[in-house]
Amino acid sequence: MVIVLDNAESILDPQGTNAQEMYDIVEELGQLETVCLCITSRITTIPPDCETLNIPVLLMEAARDTFRRIYKHGEQSDLVNNILERLDFHPLSITLLATIAHHNQWDTNRLAREWETRRTDVLQTEHSKSLAATIELSLTSPMFRELGPDARGLLGVVAFFPQGVDGNNIDWLFPTISNRANILDKFCILSLTYRNDGFITMLAPLRDYLCPRDPKSSPLLCATKEFYFTRLSAWVDPGIPGFEEARWIMSEDVNVEHLLDIFTSIDAESDDIWDTCASFMEHLYWYKKRLVVLGPKIEELQDDHPFKPRCLIELSRLFDSVGNQMRRKQLLTRALKLYRERGDDKQVSEILGFLSDTNRLLDLRKEGMQQAKEALEIHERRGDVAGRARCLTTLAWLLCGDGQLDAAENAASCAINLIPEKGDRFLVCQCHNVLGDIYRSKGETKKAIHQHETALKIASPFSWHHQLFYNHYSLTELFSDEGRFDDAYPHIEQAKFHVADSTYNLGRAIELQARFWYRQCRFDEAKSEALRAASVENLGAARNLEDCRELLQLIEDTIEYGELLEVVLFPVCTDSSFLTLGHWMMASVVPLISSGILSREPVTPTPHPL
């Protein structure tokens, strides 16, 4: 005998009437050898002997088939596919959507318009079946009512955030709700939410229905907003204790961005909103380098807005983190103009320092030096020792790039001397970085390696991914220059590890791996890595993409012309110095052959008179 208890959540609700008696009956039926018991329920509290199967959402193709079999109008459409995807392929929502569209004989364009206007409110069929009725049925269950007055508000907060709520952060997000963990657990039991990668979230149709229509009208959501804002107000500085504590933003960034995107629209007059917006971008710069959807709103702020220049600065740093220096310069130039008009010398000097570094990366060294010197004068006038050290470090980078190596070394050394013994370790690390580059340019490889290894020791106890990446990257190049590939290999692996969430640095690391294989004549691996690097997002925002393409062309040419050169050069390359010479010859001669300056045709020697 097969017995099916369909939609059994009402009789299996532990808080319901005669719940224990119902459980006893179901458990007894389940123990009979001649009975196969099948239970369907939104509640997961079923007798322990039953095998539980979670019914997933539909796959894309199944969702399309389900919709078309009910709808029966028109062919497959991207408009419909988009709506199905936004419904998370939820079977009931798809069935309701197809039914209402079929009954009203809507074409796909009308369906898309209705969806954009009404969203899940459209999921109401003529015979009074709706998504709302199904959800409200769960909310009227005895188990849900037992959760108390905070449950509905908490459900609305979960619905508001795209990621849901991080299960690890509920103590500081909801400190006023004493039984918060229990309530969130019960939401999962009632199938109102589910757990995904540590977050408690819900399907898109439920989220759309339960999300507060006016976020400011939800006391709990407004309180949650303030807890986020308080957490973001912490000073983020890699040189001071507590830097690690702000890493929470790495998992919560999508939620915070959504929160700010909504509240900068509905509460744009609040200075607190824009102050927090700047802090959020500062957190992203250090922990999760990416751009934000808030950029256009920031640029549209009135110039006299008190937080516009700060927001422009933080936005420019995000463009720096993805390698777009030209965009960074535009934003910094606007912020500089605003602070000059306000007479804020401290901020003017800071932005001049940022601009000088940006111009260095754009190869506009003279302009960068002028800005660094102007910033240095302001810092000296204000007695800002740390500011002078930062400017001297930037000036050292510029002088190094301009070939003024002795002046660059002097500037970097002066910067280190200005920093107290227990001062800004992050800035000291940067000073050792620039000294390493200076010594490499001077051909003093041992000194260069020592400087980068010193910087690595300073950075290693911290999560300074950019510094760690840069030093491992530089040491890979230095050891490769000497043909010490066994020493270089661990550093390139660490460089790839410390790209963190920066796709720009990922591209640079892959390109470095390609050059690493190229220098060892492993041309197939080099070509594969170079092709990967050329496709990495954000690499094209700087000169690195062009460098990558040049490397790819060099690899192609080497493969084509390499046989002759290997016959001539590599039989005598028995140690690292000759091997390095051989690679240098390969890199020098192949482009000359490719460009036609040298002929690849054999030359008939002129007979010697003797």
C-alpha positions in Angstrom: 0.0 0.0 0.0 1.2 3.5 -0.9 -0.1 6.3 1.3 0.6 9.9 0.3 0.2 12.8 2.8 0.3 15.8 0.5 0.9 19.3 1.9 1.2 17.8 5.4 2.8 20.8 7.0 -0.4 21.7 8.9 -0.7 18.3 10.6 3.0 17.9 11.2 3.5 21.4 12.7 5.0 20.6 16.2 3.1 23.6 17.6 -0.2 22.5 16.0 -3.3 21.0 17.6 -2.9 17.2 18.5 0.6 17.3 17.0 2.0 14.5 19.1 -0.9 12.2 18.3 -0.4 12.9 14.5 3.3 12.1 14.8 2.5 8.9 16.6 0.1 7.8 13.8 2.6 8.8 11.0 5.4 7.0 12.8 3.3 3.9 13.2 2.4 3.9 9.5 6.0 4.2 8.6 7.0 1.1 10.5 4.5 -1.2 8.7 6.3 -3.4 6.2 3.4 -3.4 3.8 3.1 0.4 3.7 5.2 2.9 1.7 4.5 6.3 3.2 5.2 9.5 1.1 5.0 12.9 2.8 5.2 16.3 1.0 5.5 19.3 3.3 7.1 22.8 3.5 8.0 21.9 7.1 11.1 19.7 7.5 10.0 18.3 10.9 9.1 14.8 9.9 9.5 11.5 11.7 13.2 10.5 12.0 12.8 7.2 10.2 11.7 8.9 7.0 14.3 9.5 4.3 14.3 13.3 3.5 14.6 14.5 -0.1 15.0 18.2 -0.7 13.2 19.2 -4.0 15.5 21.7 -5.8 14.5 24.5 -8.1 14.2 23.6 -11.8 17.1 23.6 -14.3 17.0 26.3 -17.0 15.8 24.0 -19.7 13.1 22.4 -17.5 11.9 25.9 -16.5 11.6 26.9 -20.1 9.7 23.7 -20.9 7.3 24.1 -18.0 6.5 27.7 -19.0 6.0 26.9 -22.7 3.7 23.9 -22.1 1.3 26.2 -20.1 1.8 29.5 -22.0 1.5 28.2 -25.6 2.1 31.6 -27.1 5.1 32.4 -29.3 8.6 31.0 -29.4 11.3 30.9 -26.9 12.2 34.5 -25.9 15.2 36.1 -24.1 12.6 38.3 -22.3 10.9 35.2 -20.8 14.2 33.5 -20.0 15.3 36.6 -18.1 12.1 36.6 -16.0 12.5 32.9 -15.3 16.0 33.5 -14.1 14.9 36.3 -11.8 12.3 33.9 -10.4 15.2 31.6 -9.4 13.5 28.9 -11.5 11.0 28.4 -8.7 8.4 25.9 -10.0 5.3 27.4 -8.4 6.2 30.9 -9.5 6.8 29.7 -13.1 3.5 27.8 -13.2 1.6 30.9 -11.9 3.4 33.2 -14.3 2.7 31.0 -17.3 -1.0 30.5 -16.3 -1.7 34.2 -15.9 0.1 35.0 -19.2 -1.9 32.3 -21.0 -5.3 33.3 -19.5 -4.7 37.0 -20.5 -3.2 36.0 -23.9 -0.2 38.4 -23.3 2.6 38.4 -25.8 6.1 38.3 -24.5 6.5 42.1 -24.6 3.3 42.6 -22.6 4.4 39.9 -20.1 7.8 41.7 -19.7 6.1 45.0 -19.0 3.7 43.5 -16.5 6.6 41.9 -14.7 8.7 45.1 -14.5 5.7 47.0 -13.2 4.2 44.5 -10.8 6.9 41.9 -10.1 5.6 39.0 -8.0 2.2 40.8 -7.6 1.6 39.5 -11.1 1.6 35.9 -9.8 -2.2 35.9 -9.1 -4.3 33.5 -11.3 -8.0 34.0 -12.1 -9.0 31.2 -9.8 -7.5 32.9 -6.7 -4.3 31.0 -6.5 -1.2 33.1 -5.8 2.3 33.1 -4.5 1.2 35.5 -1.8 -1.4 33.0 -0.5 1.2 30.2 -0.3 3.6 32.4 1.6 1.0 33.8 3.9 -0.1 30.2 4.7 3.4 29.5 6.1 3.3 32.8 8.0 0.0 31.8 9.7 1.3 28.4 10.9 1.5 27.8 14.6 5.2 27.3 14.4 5.7 30.8 12.9 3.4 32.5 15.3 5.3 31.0 18.2 8.4 32.9 17.1 7.0 36.1 18.4 6.6 39.7 17.1 10.2 40.1 15.8 9.9 37.2 13.3 8.1 39.1 10.5 10.5 42.0 10.7 13.5 39.7 10.7 12.1 37.9 7.7 11.9 41.3 5.9 15.5 42.1 6.7 16.6 38.7 5.2 14.5 39.5 2.2 16.0 43.0 1.8 19.6 41.8 1.3 20.6 40.1 -2.0 22.9 37.7 -0.1 20.5 37.2 2.9 22.1 37.3 6.3 25.6 36.0 7.2 25.1 33.4 9.9 28.4 34.4 11.5 27.3 38.1 11.9 23.8 37.8 13.4 25.0 38.7 16.9 26.2 42.2 16.0 23.5 42.7 13.3 20.5 41.8 15.6 21.7 42.4 19.2 18.1 43.5 20.3 16.6 40.1 19.3 17.3 37.7 22.1 16.3 34.4 20.3 17.7 35.4 16.9 19.5 32.1 16.2 16.4 30.1 17.0 14.1 32.3 14.8 16.5 32.0 11.8 16.7 28.2 12.3 12.9 28.0 12.3 12.7 30.0 9.1 14.7 27.2 7.4 12.5 24.5 9.0 9.5 26.3 7.5 11.2 26.4 4.1 11.0 30.2 4.1 14.7 30.4 3.9 17.7 28.1 3.2 21.4 28.2 3.9 23.9 28.9 1.2 27.6 29.3 1.8 27.1 30.5 5.4 24.3 32.9 4.5 20.6 32.5 5.4 18.8 33.6 2.2 15.6 32.9 0.3 14.4 32.3 -3.2 13.9 35.5 -5.3 10.1 35.3 -5.5 9.8 35.1 -1.7 12.4 37.8 -1.3 10.5 40.1 -3.7 7.2 39.5 -1.8 8.6 39.8 1.8 11.0 42.7 1.2 9.8 46.0 2.8 8.3 48.2 0.1 9.5 51.3 2.1 12.8 50.4 3.8 12.6 53.4 6.1 9.3 52.1 7.5 11.0 48.9 8.9 12.4 49.6 12.4 14.5 46.5 12.3 16.0 47.2 8.9 16.9 50.8 9.9 18.5 49.4 13.1 20.5 46.9 11.0 21.6 49.7 8.7 23.0 51.6 11.7 24.9 48.5 12.9 26.4 48.2 9.4 27.3 51.9 9.4 28.9 51.7 12.8 31.0 48.8 11.7 32.1 50.6 8.6 33.1 53.7 10.5 36.2 51.9 11.9 39.4 53.5 10.7 41.1 51.2 8.2 44.8 51.5 8.2 47.2 48.6 7.5 49.8 50.2 9.8 47.7 50.0 13.0 46.3 47.1 15.1 42.8 45.9 14.2 43.3 46.0 10.4 42.3 42.3 10.2 38.9 42.9 11.9 37.6 44.8 8.9 37.9 41.7 6.7 34.2 41.0 7.3 33.5 43.2 4.3 34.8 40.5 2.0 31.7 38.4 2.5 29.3 41.2 3.1 30.2 43.6 0.3 27.2 42.8 -1.9 24.8 43.4 1.0 26.4 46.7 2.0 26.5 48.0 -1.6 22.8 47.2 -2.0 22.0 48.9 1.3 23.9 52.1 0.2 22.5 52.0 -3.3 18.9 52.0 -1.8 19.5 54.6 0.9 21.5 57.0 -1.3 18.3 57.1 -3.4 15.7 57.4 -0.7 17.7 59.4 1.9 20.2 61.3 -0.3 20.2 64.4 2.0 21.8 62.5 4.8 25.5 63.2 5.2 25.9 60.0 7.2 24.9 58.0 4.1 27.7 59.5 1.9 30.3 59.4 4.7 29.6 55.6 5.0 29.7 55.3 1.2 33.3 56.6 1.3 34.2 54.3 4.2 32.7 51.3 2.3 34.9 52.1 -0.8 37.9 52.4 1.5 37.2 48.9 2.9 36.9 47.5 -0.6 40.2 49.1 -1.6 42.0 47.2 1.1 40.1 43.9 1.1 38.2 43.3 -2.1 39.4 45.4 -5.0 36.6 46.1 -7.4 34.4 48.9 -8.8 31.0 49.8 -7.4 27.6 50.7 -8.8 27.6 53.9 -6.6 30.1 55.7 -8.9 27.5 57.7 -11.1 25.6 58.8 -8.0 28.9 60.1 -6.4 29.8 62.1 -9.5 26.3 63.6 -9.7 26.5 65.1 -6.2 26.6 68.9 -6.0 30.2 70.2 -5.8 29.4 71.9 -2.5 28.3 68.6 -0.9 30.6 68.2 2.2 31.4 64.5 1.3 31.8 64.7 -2.5 35.6 65.2 -2.6 36.2 62.3 -0.1 33.9 60.0 -2.1 35.7 61.0 -5.3 39.1 60.1 -3.7 37.9 56.7 -2.5 36.3 56.0 -5.9 39.6 56.9 -7.6 41.4 54.4 -5.4 39.1 51.6 -6.7 39.9 52.6 -10.2 43.6 52.4 -9.2 43.0 48.9 -7.8 41.8 47.7 -11.2 44.6 49.4 -13.1 42.6 52.3 -14.7 45.0 55.1 -13.9 43.5 57.6 -16.4 40.1 57.4 -14.7 41.7 57.7 -11.4 43.5 60.9 -12.5 40.2 62.4 -13.7 38.5 61.8 -10.3 41.5 63.0 -8.3 41.8 66.2 -10.3 38.1 67.0 -9.6 38.6 66.3 -5.9 41.8 68.5 -5.8 39.8 71.4 -7.4 37.1 71.1 -4.7 39.6 71.0 -1.8 41.6 73.9 -3.2 38.4 76.0 -3.3 37.7 75.0 0.3 41.3 76.0 1.4 42.0 72.6 2.9 45.8 72.3 2.7 45.9 68.9 4.4 43.6 67.3 1.8 45.3 69.2 -1.0 48.7 67.7 -0.1 47.2 64.2 0.2 45.6 64.4 -3.2 48.8 65.8 -4.8 50.6 62.8 -3.5 48.0 60.5 -5.0 48.1 62.4 -8.3 51.9 62.2 -8.5 51.8 58.5 -8.0 49.1 58.2 -10.7 51.2 60.3 -13.2 54.1 58.0 -12.4 52.1 55.0 -13.5 51.0 56.9 -16.6 54.6 57.7 -17.5 54.0 61.4 -16.9 57.0 61.7 -14.6 57.6 65.5 -14.8 54.1 66.3 -13.9 54.2 63.8 -11.1 57.5 65.3 -9.7 56.0 68.8 -9.7 53.0 67.5 -7.7 55.1 65.5 -5.3 57.3 68.6 -4.6 54.3 70.8 -4.1 52.9 68.3 -1.6 56.2 68.0 0.1 56.3 71.8 0.6 52.8 71.8 2.2 53.7 68.9 4.5 56.9 70.7 5.6 54.9 73.9 6.2 52.4 72.0 8.3 55.1 70.0 10.2 53.6 66.7 9.0 56.5 64.2 9.2 54.5 61.2 8.0 53.2 63.2 5.0 56.8 64.1 4.1 57.8 60.5 4.3 55.0 59.5 2.0 55.8 62.2 -0.5 59.5 61.3 -0.5 58.6 57.7 -1.2 56.5 58.7 -4.2 59.2 61.0 -5.4 61.7 58.1 -5.2 59.5 56.0 -7.5 59.3 58.9 -10.0 63.0 59.6 -9.9 63.7 55.8 -10.3 61.5 55.7 -13.4 63.2 58.8 -14.8 66.6 57.2 -14.5 67.8 59.5 -11.7 68.8 56.6 -9.5 71.1 58.2 -7.0 68.5 60.9 -6.3 65.8 58.2 -6.0 68.0 56.3 -3.5 68.5 59.4 -1.5 64.8 60.2 -1.4 63.8 56.7 -0.3 66.5 56.6 2.4 65.4 60.0 3.7 61.8 58.7 3.9 62.9 55.7 6.0 64.9 58.0 8.3 61.8 60.2 8.9 59.7 57.2 10.1 60.1 56.4 13.8 61.5 53.0 14.7 58.0 51.7 15.7 56.2 53.9 13.1 54.2 53.2 10.0 55.4 49.7 9.0 53.3 49.8 5.9 55.2 52.9 4.6 58.5 51.4 5.6 57.6 48.3 3.5 56.9 50.6 0.5 60.3 52.3 1.0 62.1 49.0 0.8 60.0 48.2 -2.3 61.3 51.3 -4.1 64.8 50.7 -3.0 64.6 47.2 -4.4 63.5 48.6 -7.8 66.3 51.3 -7.6 69.0 48.7 -7.0 67.6 46.4 -9.8 67.8 49.4 -12.2 71.4 49.9 -11.1 72.2 46.3 -11.8 72.9 45.6 -8.1 70.8 42.4 -8.0 71.9 41.2 -4.6 71.0 44.5 -2.9 67.6 44.5 -4.8 66.8 41.0 -3.6 67.8 42.0 0.0 65.4 45.0 -0.1 62.4 43.0 -1.4 63.1 40.2 1.1 63.1 42.8 3.9 59.8 44.2 2.7 58.4 40.7 2.6 59.4 40.1 6.2 57.6 43.3 7.2 54.4 42.5 5.2 54.2 38.8 6.0 52.5 39.0 9.5 49.8 41.1 7.9 47.2 40.6 5.2 48.7 43.3 3.0 47.9 41.4 -0.2 49.1 44.1 -2.5 52.4 44.5 -0.8 52.9 40.7 -0.6 52.0 40.3 -4.2 54.4 43.1 -5.3 57.3 41.7 -3.4 56.8 38.1 -4.5 56.3 39.4 -8.1 59.6 41.4 -7.9 61.6 38.5 -6.4 60.3 36.2 -9.2 61.7 38.7 -11.8 65.0 39.2 -9.9 65.7 35.4 -9.5 64.6 34.8 -13.1 67.0 37.5 -14.3 69.8 35.5 -12.8 68.6 32.2 -14.2 67.7 31.0 -10.6 64.4 29.4 -11.6 64.2 27.1 -8.7 64.4 30.1 -6.3 61.9 32.1 -8.5 59.2 29.4 -8.7 58.0 29.6 -5.0 57.6 33.4 -5.4 55.5 33.2 -8.5 53.2 30.8 -6.8 52.9 33.1 -3.8 52.3 36.1 -6.1 49.3 34.2 -7.6 48.1 33.4 -4.1 48.2 37.0 -3.0 46.2 38.5 -5.9 43.3 38.1 -3.5 40.2 39.4 -5.3 42.0 41.7 -7.7 41.5 40.5 -11.3 44.0 43.1 -12.4 46.8 41.5 -10.3 45.6 38.1 -11.4 46.3 39.0 -15.0 49.7 40.4 -14.1 50.6 37.2 -12.2 49.6 35.0 -15.2 51.6 37.2 -17.5 54.6 36.8 -15.2 54.1 33.0 -15.2 54.2 33.2 -19.0 57.5 35.1 -19.0 58.8 32.7 -16.4 58.1 29.7 -18.7 59.4 31.6 -21.7 62.8 32.2 -20.1 63.1 28.5 -19.6 62.2 27.7 -23.2 59.0 26.1 -22.2 57.2 27.7 -25.1 53.9 25.8 -25.1 53.3 26.6 -21.4 54.4 30.2 -22.0 51.9 30.6 -24.9 49.1 29.0 -22.9 49.6 31.4 -19.9 50.0 34.4 -22.2 46.7 33.7 -23.8 45.1 33.4 -20.4 46.5 36.7 -19.3 45.3 38.5 -22.4 41.7 37.5 -21.6 41.7 38.6 -17.9 39.3 41.3 -17.1 40.7 44.7 -16.1 44.2 43.9 -17.5 43.3 46.1 -20.5 42.8 49.1 -18.2 46.6 49.7 -18.1 49.6 49.1 -20.3 49.9 45.5 -19.1 47.6 44.2 -21.8 49.9 45.6 -24.5 52.9 44.1 -22.7 51.1 40.8 -22.7 50.3 40.9 -26.4 53.9 41.8 -27.1 55.1 38.8 -25.1 52.6 36.6 -26.9 54.0 37.8 -30.3 57.5 37.2 -29.1 56.6 33.6 -28.0 55.0 33.0 -31.4 58.0 34.3 -33.2 60.4 32.3 -31.0 58.5 29.1 -31.8 58.7 29.9 -35.5 62.3 31.0 -35.7 63.6 29.3 -32.5 65.0 26.1 -34.1 67.9 27.9 -35.9 68.7 30.0 -32.8 68.7 27.0 -30.5 71.1 25.1 -32.8 73.5 28.1 -32.7 73.2 29.2 -29.1 72.0 26.6 -26.6 74.5 23.8 -27.0 77.0 26.1 -25.3 74.6 27.3 -22.6 75.7 24.9 -19.9 75.4 27.2 -16.9 73.0 30.0 -15.7 75.1 32.8 -17.1 75.2 31.4 -20.6 71.6 30.4 -20.4 70.7 34.0 -19.5 72.8 35.2 -22.4 71.0 32.7 -24.7 67.6 34.0 -23.7 68.8 37.6 -24.1 69.9 36.7 -27.6 66.6 35.0 -28.4 64.7 38.1 -27.1 66.9 40.4 -29.1 67.4 38.6 -32.4 63.8 37.2 -32.9 62.2 40.6 -33.1 64.8 41.8 -35.6 64.1 38.8 -37.8 60.3 39.3 -37.5 60.6 43.0 -38.5 62.7 42.2 -41.5 65.8 44.1 -40.2 67.6 40.8 -40.2 67.0 38.3 -43.0 66.1 34.7 -42.0 67.5 33.6 -45.4 71.0 32.0 -45.3 73.7 34.4 -46.3 76.5 33.2 -48.7 79.8 34.1 -47.1 82.3 36.1 -49.0 85.5 34.0 -49.6 88.4 35.1 -47.5 91.4 36.2 -49.7 93.7 33.7 -47.9 
